[in-house]
Amino acid sequence: MSEPTAPASPAPVPMPPAVPAASSREPSVIVRPMPKVVFFYMTWLASLVFGIISAASKTPPAHLGTVWMCIFAFNLLVISFDFTEVVSIAVILGVLVLILAGLYFHFLSFVGDFFRNLDIHMNAGFYFAVFGLFSLMYIFVFVRSRFEYWEFRNNEVLHRAGIFGEIKRYSTEDLRWFKEIPDVLERILLKSGRMVLTTPRETHPIVIEHVLGIEGADERIAELLGTKKVTFK
Protein backbone atom coordinates (compact mmCIF):
# COMPACT_ATOMS: atom_id res chain seq x y z
CA MET A 1 0.00 0.00 0.00
CA SER A 2 1.25 3.47 -0.79
CA GLU A 3 1.87 5.85 2.08
CA PRO A 4 -0.57 8.81 2.35
CA THR A 5 0.91 11.97 1.02
CA ALA A 6 1.17 14.97 3.32
CA PRO A 7 -1.12 17.88 2.41
CA ALA A 8 0.68 20.60 0.47
CA SER A 9 1.45 23.72 2.48
CA PRO A 10 -0.44 26.80 1.27
CA ALA A 11 1.51 29.25 -0.84
CA PRO A 12 2.67 32.34 1.09
CA VAL A 13 0.39 35.29 0.66
CA PRO A 14 2.34 38.28 -0.64
CA MET A 15 2.33 41.14 1.80
CA PRO A 16 1.19 44.53 0.47
CA PRO A 17 3.99 47.04 0.14
CA ALA A 18 4.53 49.23 3.13
CA VAL A 19 2.92 52.60 2.78
CA PRO A 20 5.01 55.37 4.33
CA ALA A 21 3.21 57.22 7.06
CA ALA A 22 1.98 60.61 6.04
CA SER A 23 3.97 63.39 7.57
CA SER A 24 2.08 65.18 10.29
CA ARG A 25 4.02 68.32 9.55
CA GLU A 26 2.01 70.67 7.40
CA PRO A 27 4.12 72.30 4.68
CA SER A 28 4.89 75.90 5.49
CA VAL A 29 7.21 78.77 4.69
CA ILE A 30 8.90 80.70 7.49
CA VAL A 31 9.57 84.42 7.04
CA ARG A 32 11.65 86.20 9.69
CA PRO A 33 11.84 90.02 9.81
CA MET A 34 15.24 91.35 10.76
CA PRO A 35 16.45 94.63 12.31
CA LYS A 36 18.73 96.92 10.33
CA VAL A 37 21.74 96.01 12.45
CA VAL A 38 22.23 92.89 10.29
CA PHE A 39 23.59 95.12 7.53
CA PHE A 40 26.60 95.90 9.73
CA TYR A 41 28.00 92.45 8.98
CA MET A 42 30.73 94.04 6.85
CA THR A 43 31.97 96.07 9.84
CA TRP A 44 31.63 92.98 12.03
CA LEU A 45 33.80 90.83 9.77
CA ALA A 46 36.27 93.63 9.05
CA SER A 47 36.76 94.14 12.80
CA LEU A 48 37.68 90.48 13.24
CA VAL A 49 40.10 90.45 10.30
CA PHE A 50 41.73 93.77 11.18
CA GLY A 51 42.00 92.74 14.83
CA ILE A 52 43.87 89.57 13.86
CA ILE A 53 46.16 91.57 11.55
CA SER A 54 46.90 94.13 14.26
CA ALA A 55 47.56 91.46 16.89
CA ALA A 56 49.82 89.43 14.60
CA SER A 57 51.99 92.33 13.42
CA LYS A 58 54.25 94.53 15.52
CA THR A 59 53.56 97.48 13.27
CA PRO A 60 50.03 97.50 11.81
CA PRO A 61 49.82 98.22 8.08
CA ALA A 62 49.38 101.84 7.12
CA HIS A 63 45.85 103.12 6.61
CA LEU A 64 44.32 100.00 8.24
CA GLY A 65 42.18 102.17 10.51
CA THR A 66 41.21 104.38 7.58
CA VAL A 67 39.93 101.40 5.62
CA TRP A 68 37.94 100.23 8.65
CA MET A 69 36.44 103.70 9.04
CA CYS A 70 35.40 103.74 5.36
CA ILE A 71 33.65 100.38 5.77
CA PHE A 72 31.91 101.63 8.89
CA ALA A 73 30.84 104.84 7.12
CA PHE A 74 29.44 102.80 4.24
CA ASN A 75 27.36 100.71 6.66
CA LEU A 76 26.04 103.88 8.28
CA LEU A 77 25.08 105.15 4.84
CA VAL A 78 23.18 101.94 4.09
CA ILE A 79 20.99 102.11 7.20
CA SER A 80 20.53 105.89 7.17
CA PHE A 81 19.02 106.38 3.71
CA ASP A 82 16.84 104.41 1.32
CA PHE A 83 18.54 104.18 -2.03
CA THR A 84 15.72 103.50 -4.45
CA GLU A 85 16.47 102.65 -8.06
CA VAL A 86 16.02 106.26 -9.17
CA VAL A 87 18.17 107.64 -6.35
CA SER A 88 20.87 105.01 -6.95
CA ILE A 89 21.06 105.79 -10.66
CA ALA A 90 21.18 109.53 -9.93
CA VAL A 91 23.97 109.07 -7.35
CA ILE A 92 26.03 106.87 -9.70
CA LEU A 93 25.65 109.33 -12.57
CA GLY A 94 26.48 112.25 -10.28
CA VAL A 95 29.64 110.55 -9.01
CA LEU A 96 30.74 109.71 -12.56
CA VAL A 97 30.19 113.28 -13.70
CA LEU A 98 32.10 114.60 -10.69
CA ILE A 99 35.03 112.25 -11.30
CA LEU A 100 35.22 113.05 -15.01
CA ALA A 101 34.96 116.77 -14.35
CA GLY A 102 37.60 116.54 -11.66
CA LEU A 103 39.98 114.69 -13.95
CA TYR A 104 39.42 117.24 -16.71
CA PHE A 105 39.61 120.40 -14.60
CA HIS A 106 42.09 118.98 -12.06
CA PHE A 107 40.17 119.96 -8.95
CA LEU A 108 39.99 116.54 -7.29
CA SER A 109 43.64 116.29 -6.33
CA PHE A 110 42.87 117.54 -2.81
CA VAL A 111 40.62 114.51 -2.26
CA GLY A 112 43.49 112.13 -2.96
CA ASP A 113 45.79 114.20 -0.78
CA PHE A 114 43.23 114.16 2.04
CA PHE A 115 42.90 110.37 2.08
CA ARG A 116 46.64 109.94 1.56
CA ASN A 117 47.40 112.02 4.63
CA LEU A 118 44.53 110.59 6.69
CA ASP A 119 45.94 107.85 8.91
CA ILE A 120 43.56 106.66 11.62
CA HIS A 121 45.04 104.29 14.19
CA MET A 122 43.14 101.66 16.20
CA ASN A 123 44.76 98.90 18.21
CA ALA A 124 43.79 95.23 18.23
CA GLY A 125 41.75 95.72 21.40
CA PHE A 126 39.47 98.19 19.64
CA TYR A 127 38.83 95.86 16.70
CA PHE A 128 38.14 92.87 18.95
CA ALA A 129 35.86 94.96 21.18
CA VAL A 130 33.77 96.05 18.18
CA PHE A 131 33.67 92.47 16.90
CA GLY A 132 32.55 91.20 20.31
CA LEU A 133 29.86 93.88 20.60
CA PHE A 134 28.38 93.05 17.21
CA SER A 135 28.63 89.32 17.94
CA LEU A 136 26.59 89.83 21.10
CA MET A 137 23.99 91.82 19.18
CA TYR A 138 23.75 89.14 16.48
CA ILE A 139 23.21 86.45 19.11
CA PHE A 140 20.26 88.43 20.49
CA VAL A 141 18.93 88.98 16.96
CA PHE A 142 19.17 85.25 16.21
CA VAL A 143 17.40 84.28 19.43
CA ARG A 144 14.68 86.87 18.86
CA SER A 145 14.10 85.63 15.31
CA ARG A 146 13.35 82.14 16.72
CA PHE A 147 10.42 83.55 18.71
CA GLU A 148 9.04 86.20 16.34
CA TYR A 149 8.34 85.21 12.76
CA TRP A 150 5.64 84.66 10.16
CA GLU A 151 4.56 81.20 9.05
CA PHE A 152 2.71 80.76 5.77
CA ARG A 153 0.51 77.69 5.43
CA ASN A 154 -1.98 76.52 2.82
CA ASN A 155 -5.01 77.99 4.55
CA GLU A 156 -3.64 80.51 7.02
CA VAL A 157 -0.79 82.81 7.91
CA LEU A 158 0.46 82.76 11.50
CA HIS A 159 2.31 85.56 13.23
CA ARG A 160 4.18 84.13 16.18
CA ALA A 161 5.58 86.61 18.69
CA GLY A 162 6.98 86.48 22.19
CA ILE A 163 8.58 83.84 24.37
CA PHE A 164 5.17 82.49 25.37
CA GLY A 165 4.18 81.84 21.77
CA GLU A 166 1.48 84.42 21.14
CA ILE A 167 -0.14 83.67 17.78
CA LYS A 168 -2.29 85.78 15.50
CA ARG A 169 -3.90 84.01 12.56
CA TYR A 170 -4.86 85.36 9.16
CA SER A 171 -6.85 83.44 6.56
CA THR A 172 -5.27 83.05 3.12
CA GLU A 173 -8.67 83.56 1.52
CA ASP A 174 -8.45 86.75 -0.56
CA LEU A 175 -4.91 87.23 0.76
CA ARG A 176 -2.61 89.21 -1.48
CA TRP A 177 1.06 89.76 -0.98
CA PHE A 178 3.77 91.47 -2.91
CA LYS A 179 7.44 92.20 -2.42
CA GLU A 180 9.13 95.58 -2.47
CA ILE A 181 12.78 96.52 -2.86
CA PRO A 182 12.91 99.89 -1.07
CA ASP A 183 16.71 99.98 -0.90
CA VAL A 184 19.01 98.81 -3.67
CA LEU A 185 22.04 98.60 -1.36
CA GLU A 186 20.20 96.38 1.11
CA ARG A 187 19.15 94.22 -1.83
CA ILE A 188 22.78 93.90 -2.95
CA LEU A 189 24.19 93.20 0.52
CA LEU A 190 21.73 90.57 1.80
CA LYS A 191 19.09 90.16 -0.93
CA SER A 192 16.76 91.92 1.46
CA GLY A 193 13.35 93.36 0.77
CA ARG A 194 9.96 94.17 2.20
CA MET A 195 6.90 91.93 2.07
CA VAL A 196 3.44 93.52 2.20
CA LEU A 197 0.28 91.51 2.92
CA THR A 198 -3.22 92.78 2.31
CA THR A 199 -6.51 91.15 3.26
CA PRO A 200 -10.06 92.55 3.37
CA ARG A 201 -10.28 91.52 7.02
CA GLU A 202 -7.55 93.99 8.03
CA THR A 203 -7.92 97.75 7.71
CA HIS A 204 -4.20 98.35 7.15
CA PRO A 205 -1.60 96.43 5.12
CA ILE A 206 0.72 94.11 7.05
CA VAL A 207 4.35 95.05 6.41
CA ILE A 208 7.21 92.61 7.08
CA GLU A 209 10.47 94.55 6.99
CA HIS A 210 13.97 93.39 6.00
CA VAL A 211 13.22 89.87 4.83
CA LEU A 212 16.55 88.27 3.92
CA GLY A 213 16.55 86.29 0.70
CA ILE A 214 13.17 87.70 -0.26
CA GLU A 215 13.28 86.28 -3.80
CA GLY A 216 13.43 82.70 -2.56
CA ALA A 217 10.81 83.32 0.12
CA ASP A 218 8.43 84.85 -2.43
CA GLU A 219 8.82 81.88 -4.78
CA ARG A 220 8.24 79.33 -1.99
CA ILE A 221 5.11 81.16 -0.80
CA ALA A 222 3.75 81.30 -4.36
CA GLU A 223 4.38 77.57 -4.77
CA LEU A 224 2.80 76.76 -1.39
CA LEU A 225 -0.36 78.82 -1.87
CA GLY A 226 -0.60 77.74 -5.50
CA THR A 227 -1.12 74.13 -4.44
CA LYS A 228 -4.49 75.01 -2.91
CA LYS A 229 -6.81 74.44 -5.85
CA VAL A 230 -10.55 73.84 -5.67
CA THR A 231 -12.47 72.97 -8.83
CA PHE A 232 -16.26 72.89 -9.15
CA LYS A 233 -17.93 71.28 -12.18
Residue pairs with C-beta under 8 A, 6 or more apart in sequence:
26 153
26 154
27 153
27 154
27 224
28 151
28 152
28 153
28 224
29 151
29 152
29 217
29 220
29 221
29 224
30 149
30 150
30 151
30 152
31 149
31 150
31 151
31 152
31 195
31 208
31 211
31 217
31 221
32 145
32 148
32 149
32 150
32 211
32 212
33 145
33 148
33 149
33 150
33 208
33 209
33 210
33 211
34 141
34 145
34 192
34 209
34 210
34 211
34 212
35 141
35 210
36 79
36 210
37 79
37 134
37 137
37 138
37 141
38 138
38 141
38 190
38 210
38 212
39 75
39 78
39 79
39 186
39 189
39 190
39 192
40 75
40 79
40 134
41 189
41 190
42 71
42 74
42 75
42 189
43 68
43 71
43 72
43 75
43 130
43 134
44 130
44 131
44 134
44 135
44 138
46 67
46 68
46 71
47 68
47 127
47 128
47 130
47 131
47 134
48 127
48 128
48 131
50 64
50 67
50 68
50 122
50 127
51 124
51 126
51 127
51 128
51 131
52 124
53 60
53 61
53 64
54 60
54 64
54 122
54 123
54 124
54 127
55 124
55 128
60 121
62 119
63 118
63 119
64 122
65 119
65 120
65 121
65 122
66 115
66 118
66 119
66 120
68 120
68 122
68 127
69 120
77 185
78 183
78 185
78 186
78 189
81 87
82 182
82 183
83 91
83 183
83 184
83 185
84 182
84 183
84 184
85 181
85 184
88 184
88 185
98 108
99 108
101 107
102 108
102 111
147 160
147 161
147 162
147 163
147 165
148 160
148 161
148 162
149 160
150 157
150 158
150 159
150 160
150 208
151 157
151 158
151 159
151 160
152 172
152 221
152 224
152 225
153 172
153 224
154 172
154 224
154 225
154 227
154 228
155 171
155 172
155 173
155 228
156 169
156 170
156 171
156 172
157 169
157 170
157 171
157 172
157 175
157 197
158 167
158 168
158 169
158 170
159 167
159 168
159 169
159 170
160 166
160 167
161 167
161 168
170 197
170 199
170 201
170 202
170 206
171 199
171 201
172 225
172 228
174 199
174 200
175 197
175 198
175 199
175 225
176 197
176 198
176 199
177 195
177 196
177 197
177 198
177 221
178 195
178 196
179 193
179 194
179 195
179 196
179 211
179 214
179 215
179 218
180 193
180 194
180 195
180 196
181 187
181 193
181 194
181 214
182 193
182 194
183 192
186 192
186 193
186 210
187 193
190 212
190 213
191 212
191 213
191 214
191 215
192 210
192 211
192 212
192 213
192 214
193 211
193 214
193 215
194 207
194 208
194 209
194 210
194 211
194 214
195 207
195 208
195 211
195 214
195 217
195 218
196 205
196 206
196 207
196 208
197 205
197 206
197 207
197 208
198 205
198 206
199 206
211 217
